[in-house]
Amino acid sequence: MQSEHFPRLTPFKPSEKMVTWFIIDFFILVLFLLLFFIAPVVSIPDVPLLAVAIIVGIVFVIVVLYLIWVKMYYDSMWYELHDDEMRWKRGVIFRSTGIVPYNRITNIDIKQGPVMRSLGISTVSVQTAGYSGAAAPEIRIEAIVYADELRELIRSLVRSCSAAGD
């Protein structure tokens, strides 16, 4: 099976919507923290203005660093489909690379949360025989627009690899 969106031997990246997804999820978390943890502290009548300014400054620095990290993380990611294996790389500070042979793949799942659904992206999770007992998949192909097409392509590559091994 050939794919227009996922050609073999050509690295592909997640959708750029991944950056938006990560930022929206992060701002939801920051809003939650502000409402339930920082707002009660700031609302205490005798809290010095300097303490409030320090809290706001720390939150601002964390937000800016996160925005920089998200862009760098997105830039570091790629996936590549070969005839007998998948390859991937990601990471800003700690880099991860991997090779997943098709003949080891046992499950291919598509996951999508509410923010992802509104952006039209999904995560394709691939589990292998060696990882089947672990809670995390061997590889997560994040922010994919044509997730069903990618899953079917991987399934066909798994089947053709299994047929070749018989």
Sequence and secondary structure as in RCSB ss.txt:
>XXXX:A:sequence
MQSEHFPRLTPFKPSEKMVTWFIIDFFILVLFLLLFFIAPVVSIPDVPLLAVAIIVGIVFVIVVLYLIWVKMYYD
SMWYELHDDEMRWKRGVIFRSTGIVPYNRITNIDIKQGPVMRSLGISTVSVQTAGYSGAAAPEIRIEAIVYADEL
RELIRSLVRSCSAAGD
>XXXX:A:secstr
   SSS TTS B   THHHHHHHHHHHHHHHHHIIIIIHHHHTSTT  HHHHHHHHHHHHHHHHHHHHHHHHHHH
H EEEE SSEEEEEE SSS EEEEEEGGGEEEEEEE  HHHHHHT EEEEEEEGGGTTSSS SEEEEEETTHHHH
HHHHHHHHHHHHHHH 
